[in-house]
Amino acid sequence: RKEVEQDPGPFNVPEGATVAFNCTYSNSASQSFFWYRQDCRKEPKLLMSVYSSGNEDGRFTAQLNRASQYISLLIRDSKLSDSATYLCVVSGGATNKLIFGTGTLLAVQP
Amino acid sequence: NAGVMQNPRHLVRRRGQEARLRCSPMKGHSHVYWYRQLPEEGLKFMVYLQKENIIDESGMPKERFSAEFPKEGPSILRIQQVVRGDSAAYFCASSGTGADYGYTFGSGTRLTVV
């Protein structure tokens, strides 16, 4: 079983749509949770950290459910520029290394 | 304040040659992580280094791969006797110390083995 599992997609949505990404992780000792964005052939960039209380940044909302080991990302009013691969990431332990999901490809269509 | 600098951006090697990938962390960052992304796959942790120390190399292949982060100069990921399966994007990330372990990634080195 993979440590971090995501639906690989692709998700093809029209502009203005609301998109939800889901992710599960296997290590209950994980301490930190993130969503990263990766554009084609570029480095991953931190989109937002994820907290149990939920957090929002403009059109983006992230949620964490520690009991079910589930992380989500919601994008409202999607834009063409949101097209990218969205990576679910967890970390924990003494070395703080990041464990990446394989990513979900989002294609926003005009 | 330059970000994480990786070079070269692209590297082509013939099978059996050596590849050296360099990473200069952000100013003030003393922790370096190397990740590999094979085609159509997610990023996989390889190694975590602090100055002059390898802290966690649990993701490094047992043979041909080595990493260092000397007291002076960049971190180096070295791959000896490269094979086609080593073709991938290699990303370096750095972080500082403290409670907020923010990661900053470099733009990566794309290694192609021909």
Chai-1 contact restraints between the chains, C-beta under 6 A:
chainA,res_idxA,chainB,res_idxB,connection_type,confidence,min_distance_angstrom,max_distance_angstrom,comment,restraint_id
A,E43,B,F91,contact,1.0,0.0,6.0,A-B,restraint_1
A,E43,B,F105,contact,1.0,0.0,6.0,A-B,restraint_2
A,E43,B,S107,contact,1.0,0.0,6.0,A-B,restraint_3
A,E43,B,G108,contact,1.0,0.0,6.0,A-B,restraint_4
A,P44,B,F105,contact,1.0,0.0,6.0,A-B,restraint_5
A,T95,B,Y48,contact,1.0,0.0,6.0,A-B,restraint_6
A,T95,B,I55,contact,1.0,0.0,6.0,A-B,restraint_7
A,T95,B,D56,contact,1.0,0.0,6.0,A-B,restraint_8
A,N96,B,Y101,contact,1.0,0.0,6.0,A-B,restraint_9
A,K97,B,F45,contact,1.0,0.0,6.0,A-B,restraint_10
A,K97,B,Y48,contact,1.0,0.0,6.0,A-B,restraint_11
A,F100,B,G42,contact,1.0,0.0,6.0,A-B,restraint_12
A,F100,B,L43,contact,1.0,0.0,6.0,A-B,restraint_13
A,G101,B,G42,contact,1.0,0.0,6.0,A-B,restraint_14
A,T102,B,G42,contact,1.0,0.0,6.0,A-B,restraint_15
A,G103,B,G42,contact,1.0,0.0,6.0,A-B,restraint_16
